[in-house]
Amino acid sequence: MTKKIILSLWLIISLQIVAFSQNNTDKKNYAVTCIGFYNLENLFDTIVDSDTTLILQDDFTPKGPKRWNTPKYYEKLGNMARVISELGTEVTPDGAAILGVAEVENKSVLEDLIKQDAIKNRNYQIVHYDSPDKRGIDVGLLYNPNYFKNVSAKSYILSIPTDSNFFTRSQLLVSGELHGEKIHVIVAHWPSRRGGEKRSKPKRIAAAQLARAIIDSLQQVDPNTKVLYMGDLNDDPVDVSVRGYLKTVGTKEEANNGKLYNPFEDFFKKGIGTLGYQDAWNLFDQIIISEPLLGDDYSSLKYYKSVVYNKNYLKSDTGRFKGYPYRTYSFGEYIGGFSDHFPVYLYLIKEM
């Protein structure tokens, strides 16, 4: 995208934001903050893991079936950093202030990621905990310390009492201050649809129940608490796990009595997704917000708009999966793409 086009988009959106509180000839200035989420699709290093219980421990190694090696690893890091460097920059030059990530092997790969040339000047900090997932992947959080102050963090393990062999990604709660306001960010990667959508549904319902318990505990302490729940939910915004158990709604007007507003429900209903499967779009990647982030009083942080970042270069341009996310591997063959998911982000604005 040329600098001229970027400048034009910035001016258009800035004018839209100013128009929110324009009263006759009065205009106000706003701080705009980008909050994002990106499933990095199997961001593994090349080192053989000593844990023999992990499903993918041998796949992403030089001698494994994927022939995963240092050049491929660093190409993957560069690709991920390129995308991250662009998120939100049509409005905010520093891009995402907070970015939740999924499918990362460990903290080390995130340390390598934030050193990439495209984003190293942002000085991203990392919040990460190892989780008991059988694939050996975790969630994590990157944040720009110029905007967000990390006060505390906690990892919540998801367990199912009737299934002692169930191990999945933990849910990460990071609490801190964004532009001086207290805010909670929860990053999750719910259980997959492996074995079939219906058969695996109870696992995602359990994940939603854990999420709701975390949010309820925050709201009990402070009913006006500001919460952002983000992740790859492996369910769409209209599925029962999201709407019924996480208690989300598709319009701002419905977001009351503890219900959460899901701006990505509207995208899904319009046929816009973040990943493709069997000739259909799904929108598993979502950022969901609590009621105190809604409204027209921009003296404090408020939600403005959401984006599915699906630029053409992130899509396959040929073959069976033309138009779908351009991934790292296709049918076991390394193709050097980005991720099998598109990233998502939203803007919060605050009157200066």
Secondary structure as UniProt FT lines:
FT   HELIX           3..20
FT   TURN            24..25
FT   STRAND          30..43
FT   TURN            52..53
FT   TURN            55..60
FT   TURN            62..63
FT   TURN            65..66
FT   HELIX           70..86
FT   TURN            87..91
FT   TURN            93..94
FT   STRAND          96..104
FT   HELIX           107..114
FT   TURN            117..119
FT   HELIX           120..122
FT   STRAND          125..128
FT   TURN            134..135
FT   STRAND          138..143
FT   TURN            145..147
FT   STRAND          148..156
FT   TURN            161..162
FT   TURN            164..165
FT   STRAND          171..178
FT   TURN            179..180
FT   STRAND          181..189
FT   TURN            194..195
FT   HELIX           197..221
FT   TURN            223..224
FT   STRAND          227..232
FT   TURN            237..238
FT   HELIX           241..245
FT   STRAND          248..249
FT   HELIX           252..254
FT   TURN            257..258
FT   STRAND          260..261
FT   HELIX           264..269
FT   TURN            270..271
FT   STRAND          275..277
FT   TURN            278..279
FT   STRAND          280..282
FT   STRAND          285..289
FT   HELIX           291..293
FT   TURN            298..299
FT   STRAND          302..308
FT   HELIX           312..314
FT   TURN            320..323
FT   STRAND          329..330
FT   TURN            331..332
FT   STRAND          333..334
FT   STRAND          344..351
//
